[in-house]
């Protein structure tokens, strides 16, 4: 269809895998202005096209791989791309974000997105170039690890691949690009169900800002990168210690998931924290293309230098299963990546199985603190062998068969990430209402404000719903633009991060949990236009300079709000019910600290406020007036 906007290639490639028919999916500039790109673009396509009532592994399921307008423009942290589909893990819409080089090279080949329909008759890998789409026999690649298959394909091309877990349709299998992962929701399992081992993309085209803004944009990028490098989170903490820097404060504030989320602290935290990793094991930093942060850790496993674990993996495979052997975590993380599985879900399954065994509900050989059989269990899950066949079905399924629903740590069938929310109740709300399930990011990541920066009374209910909504909307817009969510960190004033106990920080903390602050945030959530750019969120002006769209805080935030509501509407079509916005009783009914009755998630009260503030009805359904306002 072409485009008059900058940053886009103007074409969406549609592939019918069954018939091998190639076409262009219609996506107009009006659509781009409303949905921007990435996961919101994908939600729009899936809402319009996905059949209701099908199984995730049905050939009628659709996979959308999409980029944003910032991808390929040299904006900081802009190599991200998104994969959305019907999740085999939750039965709802899932979107999984990834770094790596595939998004960049997809745009260089001339496309903003790919829409995959149908199913390949044989094991296949697909090659996309500027001129053609070529099918190749993947028989020899089948069974190879995620690293092996990438090494056997065009070195210059961008790639997305699956490992053995995806081939075997393990419901939490991921898709890999270089050593980065679209890990959550089972997108790799859906690729495997379609007999696709890999997709490569290669070209030499460029995604450019609109002509009139190019010189200004170059100057703006330099300023933007300087801002990121100057901020204490993105310029110091993340490069120095990676995401694992958060493990120590998580323990301090009682939000470090320990022993299947039974506790919030771990006695051996110093043996496995980010500082220990950096001081004793770090080989070098690594990051995604175009990222000035370089938060990735490279460590040694069996004499090879490989990607180290992120915070979620590190926490859930140490404290949550009571293991203090950091080098074993490096090994398991590497094995999970090579097999192509989500580390968060796998770790959650193992912890739950350990508790089932401990309570005598399932004799499975897994015990807290016992680690000699973990590698074997990981392998069995990937291949659905022996006990792995049941473990591969996830915590929700296991709890329905063996019991233990009250401590089955998931939301909507997706295992929770490493922040136990009884010490940060706003994060608990986010987990429950998240469209894709127990995800800390789709939850709004309000723990950033509750614990890591503002310390805004983690047990208070005031302003948690409003802040969650604002954060979710901004993160949706950032992701749709094609940028890493870490690039939003500078929205938190650096002086608060550096001096969280300073008088100014204390005053801000006090204000943030007052009803007047909640009213202000709610006002910000409602405005559709606000003619300021907000310097702390440089993405707004960046999108305007690249695309040529008029953009301000209100428009940018509203794009995110539109996307969040669109995903909600999709889930409603797929059968969502109010009870699906839930958490296990361990998190909502049992205080984490015996002397603090507030150390549990007051979920029903928070949900009531959240639904009202979202302008949804009491059942959590978006109201018609809101949908009209959002153009939905």
Secondary structure, DSSP 8 states (H G I E B T S, - for coil): ---SSSS----EEEEETTTTEEEE----HHHHHHH-SHHHHHHHHHHHH--TT--TTSTT--EEEE--TTTTTT-TT---EEEEEE-TTTSSEEEEEE-SSHHHHHHHTT-SEEEEES--SS-EEEEEESS-EEEEE-TTTTT--HHHHHHTS-TTSEEEE--HHHHTT-TTB-EEETTEEE-SSSHHHHHHHTTEEEEEEE--------GGGHHHHHHHHHHHHHHHHHSIIIIIIHHHHGGGGHHHHHHHTT-B-BTTTTBS--TTHHHHSHHHHHHHT--EEE--TT-SS--EEEEEETTEEEE---HHHHHHTTGGGT---HHHHHHHHHHHHHHTB-HHHHHHHHHHHHHHHHTTS---S--TT--TTHHHHHHHHHHT-TTHHHHTTHHHHHHHHH--GGG--EETTEE--SB-GGG-HHHHHHHHH-TTSS-TTTTT-THIIIIISS---TT--TTHHHHHHHHHHHHHHHHHHT--GGGGGGGS-HHHHHTTTSHHHHHHHHHHTSHHHHHHHHHHHH-S------TT-THHHHHHHHH-----HHHHHHHHHHHHHHHHHHHHHTT--GGGS---HHHHTS-SBTTBTT-S--HHHHHHHHHHHTTB-TTS-B-HHHHHHHT-
